[in-house]
Amino acid sequence: MRFFAVICLLISLYLSLNGQCDRLTMVEDYERYFLGTQIINTTLNWNGDANNCLPGQITAQARQMTLDRINYYRRLAKLPTEVGFDDALTDMCQQAALMMHSNNELSHDPDSTWNCFSADGRQAASRSNLALGAHSSDAIALYMIDPGANNGPVGHRRWILYSRAKDFGMGSTNRAHALYVINNKIPAPENLDFIAYPGPGYFPAPLLPARWSISVPKANFENAEVILKDEDGNDLDFEVLPVKNGYGDNTLVWEVASDAINRFSEFDQTFFTTVNNINIGGQDTSFSYTVTVAPVSYPPLCQDGTTWMESQCSCQSQQTTASKQAEFQRLAITPNPADQLLTIQLPSNDFDAADGTMNFTLFDLAGKPVLRQVVEVTAPIDVQALPNGFYTAVVNRGKSNYYGKVVVKH
């Protein structure tokens, strides 16, 4: 009965939503529009041939998944507008991607000596984000990170997050990619103060870039100052990179030191950003916003002394109650992500951590129990039949209760 009561309490946490918590939305969007837009070669199904200069096509499904990922990144930056794909530009980009593939080289200005050269391919190359060694949606993720010494201005990211973007073109082989970004323009959205990446609010930790950026149409960042602090008020170590205009909206970039943020932390981490002395139309302006770098699991783990409150959508200080014995302790799950089998490792303070049975329940993101078993502590648990996704594991042994997060990925 105690186990049943504990499970009921856990389910009630999930089902007590008056309005969906922003953190849950972040996890669901990451699962659907990032993990759900990973494209393998069989889904891509590029039918071209670089040896015979045939640009070919990819599947409509792969195109849509790539577009979904682009618009997902725009939502992460709080942009209110989505972009689409233009068919004519997409055909041109397919020729540009073929040229990059065939020559095993990237160039925005290929000439007629290139293998598989075409005028349309050259035009697309001159107006596109280009990638080699990545295709379709993986190339979009690469553009958003914008790594490398030559990408300090994060130009690829800026074009994807351009406030005035309307339609892109997109071509892909199985190892090269072109995204036509310098195209038609629409007015910037009204009441758009700035475009930040990572954006304000909950931000998925696996996507956290080293280079942070803020963009403001027509702004002058030459004298701008960045302040970046953690939730304890400590300054983070970072370097402001040289301002370089000409890629989408004017932008300021700063690179955070590799040891300043633990992107593998099991807890949410909140950072406070202020950018001062932004000159807009001759007036100096400041913007402040908060970024919470969050593991993509739900409900989240909370620091000692706090517990997750769904109604507050945050970890809150615990109150000592007579039910303290029913509190949950964390357990280890391996492998994680799991494909076929997973095993549970109970904390060492369990009176019999390596022996006996346990009540095991696995919940999906909606709080629905999808797997329930009574098993030996050391017995593997079969998850082959479960769909890819994020789950919460709950184990009960007498008066002891444990929980952990697990990703199922086949």
Helices and strands as residue ranges (DSSP letters): H 2-15, H 22-29, I 30-34, G 35-37, H 41-44, G 50-52, H 60-76, E 84-85, H 87-103, H 119-126, E 128-132, H 136-145, G 149-151, H 155-160, E 167-172, E 176-180, E 195-197, E 201-204, G 205-207, E 211-215, E 225-230, E 238-240, E 251-256, E 269-280, E 283-294, E 306-309, E 314-317, G 322-326, E 328-330, E 332-334, E 341-345, E 357-363, E 369-376, E 381-382, E 389-397, E 400-408
